[in-house]
């Protein structure tokens, strides 16, 4: 079992969390707690960089789906970036990719999240 490592970058309205290692039943709780601790507000848009994740078990997928549901309930969106082909295949097999916003690159995910954050901010200021 490999330990998870994390990094966070906070942009206006978007929290980018990079994770490396294996997300399985033993590490999923740490992954979930890291996301919760680093999100500034419940409605903040979150990008999870999966480019260095080598394994994603059902427990890890559950964390992503729960994070997605929480963000949506509070006006935010979860974007996933650069999953390994095996992880992308798992998301297709489970049809999680029909619910989650999956992008090929971190840059694409951040741009999409920033566009959504800006659109929401503009809507709020016009109201």
Backbone as CSV, one residue per row, in Angstrom:
resi,resn,N_x,N_y,N_z,CA_x,CA_y,CA_z,C_x,C_y,C_z
1,UNK,0.837,-1.187,0.000,0.000,0.000,0.000,0.881,1.250,0.000
2,UNK,0.593,2.165,-0.890,1.307,3.425,-0.962,0.518,4.491,-0.215
3,UNK,1.238,5.356,0.488,0.577,6.469,1.143,0.160,7.500,0.104
4,UNK,-0.892,8.235,0.414,-1.314,9.324,-0.446,-0.539,10.577,-0.096
5,UNK,-0.253,11.365,-1.096,0.300,12.699,-0.872,-0.638,13.691,-1.543
6,UNK,-0.700,14.877,-0.959,-1.628,15.892,-1.421,-0.920,17.222,-1.593
7,UNK,-1.499,18.042,-2.445,-1.102,19.443,-2.579,-2.368,20.216,-2.923
8,UNK,-2.401,21.475,-2.549,-3.578,22.289,-2.832,-3.133,23.640,-3.381
9,UNK,-3.898,24.113,-4.330,-3.703,25.459,-4.880,-5.061,26.132,-4.840
10,UNK,-5.122,27.290,-4.229,-6.404,27.990,-4.096,-6.427,29.189,-5.032
11,UNK,-7.364,29.132,-5.954,-7.594,30.214,-6.909,-8.910,30.879,-6.534
12,UNK,-9.190,32.062,-7.048,-10.471,32.706,-6.723,-11.657,31.836,-7.152
13,UNK,-12.392,31.307,-6.179,-13.569,30.502,-6.453,-13.309,29.046,-6.792
14,UNK,-12.028,28.640,-6.863,-11.692,27.266,-7.248,-10.558,26.757,-6.363
15,UNK,-10.750,25.563,-5.845,-9.723,24.884,-5.061,-9.215,23.711,-5.898
16,UNK,-7.904,23.694,-6.193,-7.309,22.621,-6.982,-6.544,21.704,-6.032
17,UNK,-6.991,20.457,-5.948,-6.366,19.476,-5.071,-5.677,18.428,-5.927
18,UNK,-4.384,18.289,-5.728,-3.621,17.252,-6.424,-3.381,16.115,-5.455
19,UNK,-3.558,14.906,-5.940,-3.378,13.728,-5.108,-2.508,12.733,-5.867
20,UNK,-1.653,12.033,-5.129,-0.783,11.025,-5.729,-0.810,9.775,-4.865
21,UNK,-0.813,8.623,-5.517,-0.799,7.347,-4.808,-2.026,6.527,-5.122
22,UNK,-2.332,5.600,-4.228,-3.468,4.701,-4.400,-4.597,5.106,-3.458
23,UNK,-5.787,5.267,-4.027,-6.954,5.587,-3.212,-7.769,4.305,-3.088
24,UNK,-7.655,3.687,-1.925,-8.359,2.427,-1.667,-9.099,2.546,-0.340
25,UNK,-9.575,1.437,0.181,-10.356,1.489,1.422,-9.521,1.981,2.600
26,UNK,-8.216,1.791,2.551,-7.348,2.228,3.650,-7.010,3.720,3.572
27,UNK,-7.078,4.319,2.384,-6.662,5.721,2.225,-7.811,6.656,1.869
28,UNK,-8.979,6.115,1.571,-10.098,6.944,1.135,-10.513,7.960,2.196
29,UNK,-10.476,7.573,3.452,-10.871,8.496,4.535,-9.925,9.698,4.583
30,UNK,-8.631,9.465,4.439,-7.661,10.568,4.432,-7.917,11.490,3.245
31,UNK,-8.248,10.917,2.110,-8.567,11.685,0.909,-9.790,12.562,1.156
32,UNK,-10.829,11.981,1.712,-12.050,12.723,2.008,-11.783,13.859,2.992
33,UNK,-11.057,13.567,4.053,-10.744,14.602,5.054,-9.916,15.736,4.451
34,UNK,-8.987,15.400,3.583,-8.157,16.440,2.955,-9.027,17.371,2.110
35,UNK,-9.938,16.795,1.351,-10.839,17.627,0.541,-11.664,18.530,1.450
36,UNK,-12.241,17.967,2.508,-13.079,18.750,3.422,-12.304,19.886,4.084
37,UNK,-11.073,19.613,4.502,-10.258,20.631,5.194,-9.808,21.752,4.277
38,UNK,-9.658,21.463,3.004,-9.077,22.461,2.103,-10.084,23.217,1.260
39,UNK,-11.329,22.833,1.319,-12.378,23.575,0.623,-12.700,24.789,1.486
40,UNK,-12.609,25.983,0.916,-12.839,27.199,1.691,-14.302,27.402,2.047
41,UNK,-15.192,27.009,1.137,-16.623,27.197,1.361,-17.363,26.020,0.734
42,UNK,-18.518,25.654,1.265,-19.251,24.501,0.720,-19.546,24.619,-0.772
43,UNK,-19.810,25.830,-1.274,-20.154,26.021,-2.677,-18.980,26.260,-3.599
44,UNK,-17.788,26.152,-3.071,-16.609,26.390,-3.892,-16.457,25.289,-4.945
45,UNK,-15.996,25.672,-6.111,-15.706,24.695,-7.154,-14.392,23.995,-6.812
46,UNK,-14.367,22.689,-7.004,-13.192,21.896,-6.649,-12.708,21.146,-7.890
47,UNK,-11.406,21.217,-8.132,-10.763,20.417,-9.174,-9.873,19.412,-8.459
48,UNK,-10.034,18.137,-8.781,-9.172,17.101,-8.230,-8.292,16.583,-9.364
49,UNK,-6.998,16.822,-9.218,-6.001,16.366,-10.189,-5.671,14.911,-9.874
50,UNK,-6.092,14.015,-10.768,-5.885,12.583,-10.579,-4.702,12.049,-11.381
51,UNK,-3.894,12.921,-11.949,-2.831,12.484,-12.854,-1.798,11.581,-12.198
52,UNK,-1.645,11.664,-10.879,-0.667,10.834,-10.174,-1.320,9.746,-9.327
53,UNK,-2.622,9.529,-9.536,-3.324,8.461,-8.836,-3.157,7.185,-9.652
54,UNK,-2.581,6.166,-9.026,-2.286,4.925,-9.737,-3.356,3.861,-9.561
55,UNK,-4.252,4.058,-8.585,-5.312,3.088,-8.325,-6.463,3.806,-7.646
56,UNK,-7.683,3.492,-8.074,-8.874,4.073,-7.464,-9.863,2.943,-7.199
57,UNK,-10.058,2.627,-5.931,-11.012,1.592,-5.534,-12.398,2.208,-5.385
58,UNK,-13.369,1.366,-5.139,-14.742,1.855,-4.982,-14.857,2.851,-3.831
59,UNK,-14.059,2.702,-2.796,-14.089,3.654,-1.675,-13.656,5.048,-2.131
60,UNK,-12.679,5.109,-2.992,-12.230,6.388,-3.537,-13.253,6.995,-4.467
61,UNK,-13.877,6.148,-5.277,-14.935,6.626,-6.169,-16.104,7.173,-5.355
62,UNK,-16.406,6.519,-4.245,-17.476,6.987,-3.358,-17.145,8.382,-2.803
63,UNK,-15.880,8.618,-2.447,-15.475,9.945,-1.964,-15.722,10.991,-3.049
64,UNK,-15.356,10.670,-4.279,-15.557,11.618,-5.381,-17.042,11.883,-5.620
65,UNK,-17.856,10.850,-5.596,-19.295,11.035,-5.805,-19.935,11.816,-4.661
66,UNK,-19.507,11.560,-3.431,-20.032,12.315,-2.287,-19.587,13.775,-2.337
67,UNK,-18.344,14.006,-2.743,-17.842,15.377,-2.882,-18.632,16.112,-3.958
68,UNK,-18.912,15.422,-5.047,-19.711,15.995,-6.133,-21.105,16.376,-5.613
69,UNK,-21.748,15.455,-4.900,-23.098,15.707,-4.392,-23.102,16.887,-3.409
70,UNK,-22.116,16.934,-2.519,-22.033,18.023,-1.543,-21.840,19.361,-2.251
71,UNK,-20.934,19.390,-3.214,-20.671,20.637,-3.947,-21.937,21.107,-4.663
72,UNK,-22.625,20.197,-5.329,-23.839,20.569,-6.073,-24.924,21.096,-5.138
73,UNK,-25.060,20.480,-3.966,-26.079,20.927,-3.008,-25.808,22.353,-2.540
74,UNK,-24.554,22.767,-2.608,-24.179,24.089,-2.105,-23.790,25.061,-3.221
75,UNK,-24.096,24.721,-4.473,-23.843,25.642,-5.584,-22.477,25.513,-6.229
76,UNK,-21.716,24.516,-5.863,-20.398,24.309,-6.462,-20.410,23.138,-7.422
77,UNK,-19.255,22.880,-8.004,-19.111,21.770,-8.938,-17.761,21.117,-8.703
78,UNK,-17.726,19.797,-8.815,-16.484,19.035,-8.755,-16.044,18.714,-10.173
79,UNK,-14.773,18.984,-10.468,-14.177,18.636,-11.756,-13.005,17.703,-11.494
80,UNK,-12.922,16.632,-12.258,-11.812,15.698,-12.157,-10.891,15.903,-13.348
81,UNK,-9.596,15.824,-13.084,-8.627,16.111,-14.141,-7.633,14.983,-14.321
82,UNK,-7.365,14.676,-15.570,-6.264,13.812,-16.002,-6.218,12.438,-15.349
83,UNK,-7.349,11.725,-15.308,-7.284,10.383,-14.721,-6.477,9.436,-15.605
84,UNK,-5.764,8.530,-14.977,-5.034,7.473,-15.685,-6.057,6.709,-16.538
85,UNK,-5.650,6.176,-17.695,-6.616,5.440,-18.538,-7.375,4.332,-17.810
86,UNK,-6.730,3.623,-16.881,-7.440,2.581,-16.134,-8.520,3.180,-15.242
87,UNK,-8.229,4.329,-14.650,-9.211,4.991,-13.785,-10.342,5.565,-14.632
88,UNK,-10.002,6.134,-15.781,-11.033,6.620,-16.701,-11.919,5.460,-17.151
89,UNK,-11.316,4.299,-17.372,-12.077,3.107,-17.741,-13.029,2.673,-16.637
90,UNK,-12.574,2.746,-15.388,-13.434,2.419,-14.250,-14.622,3.373,-14.201
91,UNK,-14.366,4.655,-14.449,-15.447,5.642,-14.422,-16.450,5.380,-15.542
92,UNK,-15.955,4.936,-16.691,-16.868,4.580,-17.780,-17.666,3.322,-17.428
93,UNK,-16.992,2.319,-16.898,-17.640,1.057,-16.543,-18.755,1.260,-15.521
94,UNK,-18.494,2.095,-14.535,-19.479,2.356,-13.486,-20.455,3.470,-13.864
95,UNK,-20.209,4.098,-14.982,-20.961,5.245,-15.490,-20.855,6.472,-14.584
96,UNK,-19.828,6.500,-13.740,-19.582,7.684,-12.910,-19.244,8.885,-13.791
97,UNK,-18.684,8.627,-14.974,-18.335,9.724,-15.877,-19.567,10.429,-16.436
98,UNK,-20.759,9.837,-16.281,-21.979,10.513,-16.716,-22.473,11.502,-15.656
99,UNK,-21.947,11.372,-14.451,-22.324,12.251,-13.339,-21.218,13.257,-13.052
100,UNK,-19.989,12.784,-13.058,-18.842,13.622,-12.730,-18.319,14.330,-13.976
101,UNK,-17.764,15.519,-13.778,-17.149,16.277,-14.869,-15.692,15.836,-14.969
102,UNK,-15.359,15.060,-15.996,-14.017,14.523,-16.160,-13.357,15.217,-17.346
103,UNK,-12.142,15.728,-17.119,-11.393,16.451,-18.149,-10.071,15.750,-18.401
104,UNK,-9.572,15.855,-19.626,-8.320,15.193,-19.985,-7.103,15.813,-19.316
105,UNK,-7.163,17.111,-19.050,-6.014,17.793,-18.448,-6.456,18.629,-17.255
106,UNK,-5.500,18.956,-16.419,-5.759,19.838,-15.279,-6.154,21.216,-15.790
107,UNK,-5.471,21.677,-16.817,-5.770,22.994,-17.375,-7.228,23.083,-17.836
108,UNK,-7.708,22.068,-18.537,-9.101,22.063,-18.995,-10.072,22.088,-17.814
109,UNK,-9.765,21.335,-16.778,-10.627,21.290,-15.600,-10.657,22.635,-14.877
110,UNK,-9.495,23.253,-14.729,-9.425,24.555,-14.048,-10.167,25.612,-14.852
111,UNK,-9.991,25.618,-16.160,-10.690,26.592,-17.008,-12.199,26.414,-16.879
112,UNK,-12.672,25.171,-16.935,-14.111,24.915,-16.802,-14.627,25.379,-15.443
113,UNK,-13.875,25.096,-14.385,-14.289,25.505,-13.038,-14.299,27.022,-12.904
114,UNK,-13.274,27.683,-13.426,-13.218,29.150,-13.367,-14.360,29.781,-14.156
115,UNK,-14.687,29.208,-15.304,-15.799,29.731,-16.101,-17.112,29.599,-15.338
116,UNK,-17.315,28.471,-14.673,-18.537,28.290,-13.895,-18.570,29.240,-12.700
117,UNK,-17.429,29.411,-12.039,-17.371,30.331,-10.895,-17.662,31.756,-11.346
118,UNK,-17.088,32.171,-12.469,-17.321,33.525,-12.982,-18.766,33.711,-13.411
119,UNK,-19.364,32.701,-14.037,-20.755,32.787,-14.462,-21.675,32.921,-13.252
120,UNK,-21.385,32.167,-12.192,-22.214,32.258,-10.987,-22.063,33.630,-10.325
121,UNK,-20.830,34.139,-10.291,-20.588,35.453,-9.691,-21.320,36.537,-10.476
122,UNK,-21.290,36.428,-11.799,-21.965,37.415,-12.639,-23.476,37.356,-12.409
123,UNK,-24.025,36.152,-12.292,-25.453,35.986,-12.042,-25.840,36.603,-10.698
124,UNK,-25.001,36.416,-9.687,-25.289,36.979,-8.370,-25.247,38.502,-8.377
125,UNK,-24.300,39.074,-9.105,-24.188,40.528,-9.123,-25.303,41.179,-9.948
126,UNK,-25.864,40.434,-10.887,-26.972,40.967,-11.692,-28.310,40.861,-10.972
127,UNK,-28.377,40.014,-9.969,-29.657,39.794,-9.274,-30.002,40.932,-8.357
